[in-house]
Every structure is written in C-alpha cells, then in structure tokens.
Amino acid sequence: MTISDVLMVIAVICIWSLLLVNVALIIAGYLYYITTENEDVPEIKGEYPFVSIMVPAHNEGVVISKTVESLLALDYPHDRYEIIVINDNSSDNSALLLGSIQKRHPQRNLMIINTDAVTGGKGKSNALNIGFARSKGELIAIYDADNTPERTALRYLVAEIINDSTLGAVIGKFRTRNRDASLLTRFINIETLSFQWMAQAGRWKLFKLCTIPGTNFIMRRSIVESIGGWDVKAIAEDTEISFRIYMMGYRIKFQPKSVTWEQEPQTVKVWFKQRTRWAKGNIYVIVKNIPLLFNKSAAKIRFDILYYLSIYFLLLISLVTSDILLVLHAMGYVHTTIAGLSSFLWLLAIILFVVGIFVTLTTEKGEMSLSNLWIILLMYVSYCQLWMVVAAYGLYNYLKDVIFKREAKWYKTERY
C-alpha cells in the first residue's frame, strides 16, 4: 500500500467510526422520543419552588420586549418566580424598552440590571454571575434574549428536577421560530433537530448524559454556589458548566416537551460568526477537561469528552485529509488504489445522512415532508461542508486567544 492508501484508510476508519456512533445516537434518541411521547410530565406536588429566571442581554432591543412578555406569560404561579434581565453594557434602546415593561407590570417580580463598561460587557458568563448575585430562587433558569418559551416550558423543567434528586439540571428544547426566513434558516432548523436534539435524546437514553444548551434549562442554586458561578473565560459557558455538574455526581436530563422558540441567523455572515464562536468555546472546554480522561471519578463522562475531542479534532482532520486525497487523485497528482471504495463509502454516508435526518423529522409535527428531501441533499453538499471551515477557524481563534491572552467579551448575534 502507498502512503496515500494508508492515509485514506485511516481517514475512512475515523469518519465511519464517528458516523456509526451518530447512527447509534439517532436510534437511541428515536426510541427515547417514542417512549416518552405519551408519558405525562411529573406533577409538582405542594408549594411550587421559587425560581429565578435570568436573561443576559447585550444590545437586544430588537427582540427583548417579546422575550420578557413571553416569560411574564408562563403558566407558572406568578408569585413563585422572578425575572432578572441583565442589560449588559447595551448602547441601544434596551434600557428604555425594559423600563417601559416594568411600568406596565408593577406587580410582577421583574428586575432590570443595567451594567456599564466597567462592571459588564465581558461576556455572557460575567452577566450571569452578576444576575445570580441578585437572585433569590432555589432553582435557576436561563433563557437567551431572543427566546419565546411556550407557556408550559418552565413548569415542565421544574417538575422534572424536583421529582428526582439525582438531577443537577434539566434541559428543554429550543426550536427555530424563523425557519422559513431563508434557505439558511431551513438548514439550521434541520441541523438543530437532527444533530442537537436527537443526539441529546440518544445520549440520555444510552448514558444518562446531556449537555446544557445555553437556554431553556434549569439548575439547582446549590450547584452554582458550590462551583463558584460561571467561568468568565468560557464562551461556551453551557458546555463548560455541564462538565462541572457531571463532576459533582449529578445528571442532566433532557425533557423534550419543554420548548422555547428562538431566532436563528438569516445570513451566512452572521451564522459563520456565531458558529465559529461556538466552536472556539467548545474547544476551550475540551482542552480544559482533557485531564478528566485520566480521572477515575470522571469515568461516567469520558464518552462526552471523547465525543467532543473526536468531533472537533479527529473528524475535522479525517475529512480534510480524505477530501484532499480524493481531489489530488482525480487530478492525477497522487495515486490511491482505494479511491473507488472511498467513493462508494462517501455515497453510502450520504444515504445514511438522509435516512437519519428523515427519522429525526418524523418525531416533530409539521416537519416531515418529501419537499425536505432536496433541502437535506443540498444541506449535505453545502452547509455541512462549511462546518469544516467553521471548526478550523474556531480552532485558529482559540489559539490566538491563548497566545495573546485575550479576555472574553460579548459577540453579538444580529437580530431581525
């Protein structure tokens, strides 16, 4: 075998190993969905626990009013939760809009914290720490500033966590409320359902593990106090705090019936900026937690650590290697005797990709239609390939932050 053959074989084995892991997660996730579809959410018996809902916001004037009004309309007893909006060093009209909502709802527990460039403007984690210092709930819920949760969302999260002492946090689902705005938002909608929520359901079914998604989740106050709040260096604060919850011996459960709707990027430029930030943040968490692979007390979460390592390093390198070799082989610069096999496996991978997504869409009302077939195929050859660029650029930015010791800051996602 030539060197090209060896490299191609290694790349194909790595890609297919991860692909089969994803297939296993889809199957397990599907089983979780169909078994819980007709199950009732646990009841809240006795007095409802007091909940502090925190909403970190930086220049969110376009969406913040709708978000706060949605939170005020939750079907949770109004005297048993407070809403804390951290208007973090905003330069738009957010403070004016939030003040107006406060005046319209004087009887509600609505707190507005306006920070400046000295105390705020240092990222979502810092904003959450500021809000937490003023909160009083025994349970802490987080919603992003562009979210409109369904009326039952919070009640379902609370019901799950108070009925199981082994749970440190419970996550709900976020959906794309502007999915029909552009082709990109249709891609994002499918990505969210297939690679976010089906994977979360599969990991819970197989390993009783989930990762906090950053919005529409609830956690115990005692946990935040024990770990000293959010890591201000972490851009992906949701993944980072998930690992710390794991290490305390708690589990994080996924409750798909708790739903919030959020706004997604409508242009490639905004999407690319958002996703490279996520990639950089997740790489920070991976590097920070690599030592846990050799920690006996972290045995239960090694799958997650290895999973993230594989996605952001092994898969990226394998995809780039295989693509380069196939292109060079087609141009005649290198010769690989397994190019035909690689092409066959590539075609089979596409088939598994399409089938997996179709299985996912059957779990969501209004999502399953034959018209989505061409969207899925187009997504594979365009949107999914951009992921490699996003991951590579995220790694590049992470290394720059490490070398130049740059401080975490807000990266504003454009709203519509």
Salt bridges, closest charged atoms under 4 A:
GLU60 OE1 - LYS412 NZ 3.49
GLU60 OE1 - ARG415 NE 2.84
GLU69 OE2 - ARG104 NH2 2.71
GLU69 OE1 - HIS105 NE2 3.43
ASP75 OD2 - ARG155 NH2 2.92
ASP144 OD1 - LYS124 NZ 2.82
ASP146 OD2 - ARG415 NH1 3.20
GLU160 OE1 - LYS253 NZ 3.13
ASP164 OD2 - ARG251 NH2 3.04
ASP180 OD2 - ARG179 NE 3.83
GLU191 OE1 - ARG275 NH1 2.87
GLU225 OE2 - ARG221 NE 3.13
ASP231 OD2 - LYS288 NZ 2.90
GLU237 OE2 - LYS124 NZ 3.18
GLU240 OE2 - ARG244 NE 3.02
GLU240 OE2 - LYS288 NZ 2.56
ASP304 OD2 - ARG203 NH2 2.57
GLU364 OE2 - LYS173 NZ 2.38
GLU364 OE1 - ARG175 NH1 3.11
GLU367 OE2 - ARG175 NH2 2.58
GLU367 OE2 - ARG179 NH1 2.34
ASP401 OD2 - LYS280 NZ 2.99
ASP401 OD1 - ARG406 NH2 2.59
